[in-house]
């Protein structure tokens, strides 16, 4: 075995190292991120608390305010009900309009609805603590464009600001994924 390290060996080992580094980045998508929880309607997600999006009679709704045309989707109001409970003593949760985001068609041609312009939280609570127990919150998002089979993500950021030096909080959020289904006869929208 030769210990000679020539140009050909350098290129061969450099290519192998580049493939190994590139391949290792693919593994980061394996498993769920501890700060980014995902579920569907009816799921209870746990991240600094327990957060349930109701199903059944209290499942998300969409009321059309401007009907769809041949060239434009309907515009309306999305509404959902969450049961929230803070489980961390150190820092309270924030349940305010700026902590919610509704995304229609995530990825390409997405529409994002967030903040006070679009979102209203019934009984906002900027300092929701363990002592507050469980509480239901109704979140309304207005002027949402929606069509049949649109993918919808409803996202809650329990804490936007990092605290105690933990930058993980800045990327902590819960996402409920659903698909809009429009009844072709009635125009009524439901979510699956």
N, C-alpha and C positions, 0 to 999 in steps of 0.2 A: 504494500500500500504506500503510495506516494503522499508526502505531506506538502507537495508543491501546490501553490495557490496561484494559478494563472488566470488570465482574462476569461477563458472559457468557464472555469470553475466559479469565478466570481459572478458571472452572469447567471449560471445555473442556480447557484445558491441564493442570489438576489431574487430571482424569479420565484423560487420556492418560498422564500420569506414573504414576498408580496402576496402570494396566494394565501398563505397562512394568515396573514394580517387581515386581508379582505374577507376571508372565510369566517374569521372569528367575529366580525361585526354582524354577521347574519345570526349568530346565536343570541344577540341581545333581544331579539323579538320573542324568544322562547319564554313562556310563562307570563303571568300577570305582574305588572309593576306594583310594588307595595303602596305606591301613592296615587295610582290611577286605576280605579275600580270600574268595571263595566257590567251592566246587566240589562234586563228588558223590563217591560211593564210588569209590575207585581214583584219585582226583585227588591230585596233588602241588601243594600251595600254597606260595608263597614269600613270607615276611614275617619278616625278622630270622632266617631260617633256611629249611630246606625241611621240609615236613610232609606226609607221605603217609598217607592212610587206605587200608589194604589192602582188596583185592577178592579174589574167588576163595575159596580155602580159608580164608583169614584175614579174610573180610568180616565186617562187624558181625553179631552174633547177638542173639537175644532168647529167653530161656528163661522159660516161664510158670511162676510159683510159685503163683498163685491164678487158676484158670480164669475166663473171662468168664461172666457170667450174662445173662439177657434185659435187665437194666437197668444193668449195670456192665461196664466193659471189663476185660480181663485185667490182672493185675499180675504183673510179672516183672523179670528182670535183663537189661539191655542191656550188651553187651560188644563192644569194638572194639580193633583193634591199629593203632598209629601208628608209622611210622618217622620219627624226628625227627633233625634235624641243625642245630646252631647255626652261623650264618655271620657273626656279628658278634663282633669281638674285644673291644669295649668293655664290654658288659654281657651276662652270661649269661642264658639262658632259665630259666624256672621250670617244672618239670614236676611239679606237686603237685595234689592234689585240688581246691583252691580255684581253679585255673586252667581248669577244665572245666565246661561247662554243657550239659545236654541239655534241649531244648525240644520238647514235643509240641504240635502245632497252634499254631504261632507266630501271634501277632496276636490272634485272638479265642479266648476260653476256653482259653488256653494253660496248660500245666503245665510248671514249670521244676524241674529236678533239678540241684543243684550243691552243692559243698562237701563236707566230711567226713561229713555226714549221709547223703548218697546215693552219693558218688563215691569210688572207691578206685583208686589208681594203683600198679600193680606196679612196684617199684623206683623210688619217687619220687626226684627229683633237683632240689632247689631252686636249684642253681647248675650248670646244664648248659651247658658251654662248647664252644668250637671244638675244644679239645684232646680232648674226649670223643668226637669223630667222630660217626658215625651210630649210633643205638641204637633198638631196638624197645621200645615201652611198651604194656602192655595196660591199658586203662581199663575199669572196671566201674561201672555205675550201677544201683543197686538200687531196688526198690519203684516201678518205672515203670509207669504205667497206659497201655495201648496197645490200639488197635482197628484193624481193617482200614481202609486208606486214610488213616490219620493221617499228617500231614506231620511230619517229625522233622528237627530241626537239632542237630548236634553241634558245639559251639563250643569253640575253644581260645584262651585269652588268654595269649600267650607272656610278656607283661610287663604286669602291672596298673599298677604304679607308673611314673610319669614319671621319666625320668633325664636328666641334663644339660640340664634346662630344656625338654625336648621334650615338650609335653603331648600330642602325637600318640600316644605310647605308651599313654596312658590309654584310647584308643578303638581300639587295634589288636587285631584278632582274625581268626581263620580259621574259616569255617563250612562244614561238609559237609552238604548237604541230601539228604534221602532220603524215601521213602514206605514205610510199613509195609504189607506184604501178608500177610494171614492165610489159610492154607489152610482152606477150610470143612470138609474131611473130617478133617484131622489136627490142626488148630489151630496148626500150626507157623507161626512168623512169620519172614518174610524181608524184606529191604530192597532197594528199587530206587532 
